[in-house]
Amino acid sequence: MDDHPVVHDGVAAQLQRYPDMVVVGHAGTGAEAVTVCAAERPDVVLLDLRLPDCLAADVVPAVHRASPDCRILLFTAFPEHAAVAPTLAAGACGILVKHAGSKTIRDAIRSVVRTGTFRTGAPASSTAPVTAREYDVLRLVAAGHTNPEIGTELNLSVNTVKTYLRTVMHKLGARNRVQLIANARGQGLL
């Protein structure tokens, strides 16, 4: 699922050469991904980290509800992005970089079908300005959640949420939640 037609068309064209693989659909948004997965019940979904309507970490559970046996492989040009860890924690089976060749994509899909996971070796170290937990708080703030709601969702005390929020606001140079969301979007975090 990718919002760039050239990406999903290119991947589909590359996978046509392997008789054991059939592309059953594509989607440009998280909502479309859930609809396609519910209708087609794919074995594997290549999910872009950044979709126009939602975050990948929020799409993973929705896809699993729509198609419980589907395995999700994060497909991104940003393997060091702060959103990778939360997306993997949400249930994605591995990460595949977009500059991978067709054989690597094929092998990753086969690995996910066979073993339920795909590992390329040591995970990339994050160069994102926020940690994975700070990103969790950030994405819930962007979704409009209050500090108590964030605490409940992440199993954190309200004071801990406030600490994470202060830290991420400082890191992103924001004075309030509105500016935090704008700055995070400007840096490609949301």
Secondary structure, DSSP 8 states (H G I E B T S, - for coil): --S-HHHHHHHHHHHTT-TT-------SSHHHHHHHHHHH--SEEEEESB-SSSBHHHHHHHHHHHSTT-EEEEEES-TT-TTHHHHHHTT--EEEETT--HHHHHHHHHHHHHHS-B--SS-----SSS-HHHHHHHHHHHTT--HHHHHHHHT--HHHHHHHHHHHHHHTT-SSHHHHHHHHHHTT--
